């Protein structure tokens, strides 16, 4: 239903409203101007109050005031002047308090403090009763400070009053000028708008009103047909009429497209029914709709499903708790999501990922439930196979772990066998020279102890301990007559004896085992000397491998303290004396220092692996 008010009246009403708003705005500006003037008057009144207070203070300080009373009291000792001074001082404090209740600046406060300091000065002097010691020149100087401060305050007030007056006049002029401009603008705008609306808008609107009305009827109900609007002018309304006619044509085309899309939509619904497993039930769970895909996967016909409770496809393997949770969720108005195992008509099963949503009416009451499902039977089967594969994988991993453990045990056994063979070979070399097997054990322990204190890590030191028993393996290639000769060697025999280092190295150098490579280094370098006078290669200092330097000291320490066919065991004092003499010559100085720092540990090893009591020197 349309109002009887014409468009012309509505536009005129709009003009009146706008004019009224502008008039109100003008009134507000006038009110604002008066308010500003009142506020400036209040501020001006504050200045006048301050001027009055300062004038009173000035009269109290000047002739006949506190300073005058103070000086008269000093000259006459008359208590009347003292009382007048105290009364004026009290009134000064009252005036100051009254001043500070008004708005003030930091500069004003500073001047007030100068005045107060001057008054306090006189009051303190009277309290001390030191009038006979006062300096008159100093007091006059204090009076001048206070008077100057008062003059400065009066100048501030005079300047502030001038500024206020100027600002007030300027602001009021601006406000009135603005008001006049606004009023004139409103009058001109009102006149112009009236003429413009009538000639440019109202008349053309009347021409196209009927056309628009019929056009809107067409949009609301496509059964209506409309005639094009016939306006010959080429102005804005002519363009509007042309646009409306084009929209009518577009609407007809859209009508045809919508009809086509409705057909396509019906096809989409059909495709949805064929491909989406969907159903709808009432509040009691009775099926009211099923898609073709639901019919196909369940094995039931649509007629067999409609009107039946949804548990017709329920599989007995599904726990009741799952359905209880489902119903509690959807009956509370929430969406339920989960995996469900259903049963086909022929007894087979299938899995779906279901989303069940409550259906609400206009009053937001639940009137039923809709469900969309995705067939995940294939994924479930894959999951089951993966689970079985994981079980088999774990079984294989257990078998591989056990096999690996057995291999590690075998490798450890082989490594222990290698160590035992190396130690035995070292012992064989010593046995040929009628030395005890404990010699190689002691040398092995000595070398590890020296290596650790020298700075080697545990792994490398242990490698040295295992390899050092092979230091004299080359003796297996030396004749027994030389090895076991009780006396001193001839030069030729000594040269032959020195060959045991090279023989041992040649026996071990071709091995790829790290342990035997270490033993080869020890075999050829344990008779080298720090000063370069050793054999077989005459290496010097750090040219000698650390393995050879360590084994050299350990071998000499044990050999000197043990019985040999060609000598008696040395005493510890003689051994220690030799080590000190050969420090930096036969042996590296750092190793000799380590030996003496931990000599108790070396002796403990010797006693633990001793051959007999006769082999230990005390």
Buried (B, 14 or more C-beta within 10 A) or exposed (E): EEEEEEEBEEBBEEBEEBBEEBEEEBEEBEEEBEEBBEEBEEBBEBBEBBBEBBEBBBEBBBEEBBBBBBBBBBEEEEEEBBEBBBEBBEBBEEBBEBBEEEEBEEEBEEBBEBBBEBBEBBBEBBEEEEBEEBEEEEBEEBBEBBBEBBEBBBEBBEEBBEEBEEEBEEBBEEBEEEBEEBBEEBEEBBEEBEEEBEEEBBEBBEBBBEBBEBBEEBEEEEEEEBEBBEBEEEEEBBEBBBEBBEBBEEBBEBEEEEEEEEEEEEEEEEEBBEEBBBBBBEEEBEBBBBBBBBBEBBBBEEEBBBEBEBEBBBBEEBEEEBBEEBBEBBEEEEEBEEBBBBBBEEEEBBBBBBBBBBBEEEEEEBEBBBBBBEBBBEEBEEEEEEEEEEEEEEEEEEEEEEEEEEEEEEEEEEEEEBBEEBBBBBBBBBBBBEBBBBBBBBBBBBBBBBBBBBEBEEEBBBBBBBBBBBBBBBBBBBEEEBBBBEEEBEEEBEEBBBBBBBBBBBBBBEEEEEBBBBBBBBBBBBBBBBBBEBBBBEBBEEEBBBBBBBBBBBBBBBBBBBBBEEEEBBEBEEBBEBBEEBBEBBBBEBBBEBBEEBBEBBBEBBEEBBBEEEBBBE
